[in-house]
Amino acid sequence: MALEKHRAVVVRTIKYGETSKIVTLYSQNSGLIKLVAKGARTSKSRLSGILEPLNVVEVIFYHKVQRELHTLNQASIIFSPIRLRMDAEDALLALACCEIITRVQMLHDENAQVYHLLEAAISVLNSSKAETRRIYFLTFQLQLLRALGLDPGFSKCSHCASEGSTVWNYDFRHARIYCENCRDLGKKEELSNELRAALNYLLHVEINQIENPEKLVIYQKGIYLFLLQFYKFHLEEMLNLKSLAVLQKMKNMQKEWLRSETM
């Protein structure tokens, strides 16, 4: 049993016994890790504010070979998204990013690209404007697909390699895009040139370096519908996220309250 130190994002916590927590983290060098934080729920524990979802932390723990659950020794905060937690929608979108990670990654399945994307997404959601936060959430999903080896491939026609077309068609089953000259190859759905350009840009730009994200808001519905269709064929684990269901329920309640105030 050896001590290990890791930089990680806290993605989930659950109660364990009377005073402890089981903490799931996504680490830079070891993927998903599950730790027992003994006494973390007591009022005097210094861990209580550290091991909160969305925090970027440094943890030291006893690694038990061939065990899924390890014992936390020490933890400290590197970054805490305080502003993000002040807005329920921002927080739920960030939590949805964490939920996605727990669905698509296995324990100790290291992927530094995915880790850096998750940490960057939390950071940018912490500082983004309300009208652009969904663009960042959708960008996280697009770039996660590429990091997992499921690149949707928007840059050029899959058949003739043309990069110029006024209309594009996308084959969701085979994750291929076709220009207007090759559009009759197989069963495909039409993509406007503008939506294809937005998808291609967000797939490749650094998530914290998106230029004029407010100008991309007009494409967020098209991007969302594209992702839903893509997931049906390639990554069903991304469908029906609990965090987004909570967000939708919250918005429905808000509409009901507003209606009741006008009666």
N, C-alpha and C positions, 0 to 999 in steps of 0.2 A: 504494500500500500504506500504509494508515493504522493507527495504534495505537488499540485499543479497550479499554475497561475494563468488566468485567461482574461482577456478583454471580451465583454459580451453585452448583449442587449437582453434585459429581462422581458420575456414574451408572455409569461403566464405564471400565476401563483395560485396555490390551493391550500386550504387549511390541512394541518397534519397533527393529529392528537389534540391536546388541550392548549399548547402554547407554541407549536412549531409550524413551519411552512414547507411545502415542497415547491421549489422554484425551478421553472424551466427557463433556460437561457439559450440564446443563439450566439455562439462564440466565434471569434475570428479564426481560430486555429483548430477547433475541434467540433464545429457544428453544434447541433442541439445537445445540451447537457441538462440533466436533472439532479438537483441538489436538495438535501435535507438541511434546512436552516433551523437548528434547534433553538427554541426559546425566542424566535423572531417575532412572535405575536405578543410578548409580554410588554407592559408599559415602559419598562426600564431598558429594553433591548435597543442598542444603537443600530441594529439592522432593520428596524421597523420602517424607517423612511428610505432606506437604501434599496431594499429588494421590492420595489414597486414596478409594475409593468411600464415599459417604455424607457426606463432609466438605462443609460450606458454605464456599466460598472466594471470594476476589476475584482475578480474573485480568486481566492486561494482555497483549494479544497483537497480532501484526501480521495485520490482516485482508487477505486476498488476494481481490480481487473475482473472482467466478465460480469460486472454488475451494471445495471441500468441506473441505479440510484447511488449517489456519492454524498459525502458529508462535508458541508461547508465549514471552512476554518475562519476566513476573514473576507470582508467585502468593503469596497469603498466606491463612492460615486465619481465618475468621470464627467458625466453630463446628465442633467435632469431637465426635460422639456416642460418647464413651469408654465410658460405662456400657452402651450398646447392644451394643457389640462384645464385651462379656464374656459374653453369652448367645447361643448359636448360633441359637436360634429367632428371637429378636428381630432379630438381624442379617440372617437370611435373609428375614424378612418385610419389613424395610426395603429390602433388595436387590431383592425382588420388586416393590416400589413403583417403584424405579428402572428395573427391566426393563420394566415396563408402560409407562413414559414413552417408552422407546426404541422400543416397538412402535407406539404410537399417535400419536406426534408426528414431524413431518418436520424436517429441518435448517432452522434459522432461522425456524421457525414460532412466532412469539411468542404466548404466552398467559399473562399475568401471574397469572390466577386459578389455573391449573394449577401454576405455579411456587410460589406461596404455599402451596397445598395440599400439595405434595411436601415443602417445607421444614418445614411444621407437622407433617406425619406423622412425619418422621424425629425431630423434637424430642420429640413426645409418646411415640413408641415408646422413646425413650431414657430416659424417666422413668416409663413405665407399669409396672403390676404384671403378673406373668406371666399371671394368670388373665384379664386384660382386653386383652392385646395384640392378639388376633385381632379383637376388636370394632373397634379402631382401624384395623386393616388392611382390614376390610370397609367401614368408614366411608370410608376413602380411596377405595376403588373406587366406592362409590355416588356420592360427591361428584365424582369424576373424570368420571363419565358426564354429570352435569349441566354441568360445565365444558366438556365437549366438544360440548354441544348435544344430548345424548341423555337428557334428563331423563325418568326412568321415570314420573313423574307420579302420586304417591300421595295428593295432597291432597284430591281430590274426584272424584266419578263423572264419567267422560269423556262420558257421555250426558246426564244430568239435572243435573249439578253438585252433587248432594247430598254433604254432608260427613259424614253420619251413616248408619251401617249396621252390623248385627251380623256380617254376612259380606260379604266382597268377592271378586270374581273378576277375574283379570288375564289380559288378552290379550297374550301375549308377542310375537306376530308384529307387532302394531300399537302396542305399548307403551301400552296403555290399561287403566284400571281401571274396574270397574263395581260399583255397589252392588247390594244384594239385589233391588231392584225392576227392575233392568236386566240382570240376570245372564244372561238368555237370548239376549242379542245376541252372536252369533258363538261361536267355540270359545275357552273360557277355562279357567283353572285356579284353584281356590279358594285364597284367602288368609284366614287368621283375622283378626279385627279387631285382635287384639293384635300380630300380626306386621306388619300394614299400618301400625299406629301406630308401631312401632319403626323400620320402614323410613323412614317419613315424617320422624320425628324426626332420625334419623341423616343423612338427606339434606340437612337444612337447618341443623343446629346446627354451630357452629364446632368443628372436630375436637379442638381443645385445651380445649373447654369442655363436653364431655359430662358430664352430671350422673349420678352413681352408675353408672358403666359396668359395674360388677360385676352389677347387676340386669338388664343387657341380654344377659348371657352366654347365658341360656336361649334366646335367639333367634338365636344365631350360626349354627346349622346351617340354619335356615330362610332366613336372609339369604344364606348361601353357596349354597344350592340355587337360590334365586331368581336370583342373579347368573349362575350357570352357564347357566341356561335363557335368560336375557336375552342373554348373550353369543352363544349359538348363532344368534340371529336378527339381532343388531345389531353385534357387535364380536368376531368370531372371533379376532382378534389377542390377546385377553385369555386365551384357553384355553391349557393346557399350558405354564405358565410354568416355565422351567428352575430358577429359585430354589426354587419350591415342590416340584419333583421332587427336588431335593437334600435338602430338609427331610424329605420323606416317606421317602427312602432312609435318612436318618440315624435317623429314628424306628424304621424296620423293623430296622435294625442294633441299635439299643438294645434292642428287644424280644428279638432273638435272643440278645444277651449276657445279658439277665436270665433267659431260659429256661435257658441253659447253666450259670448259676450255681446253679440249683436242682436240677440233675441230679446 
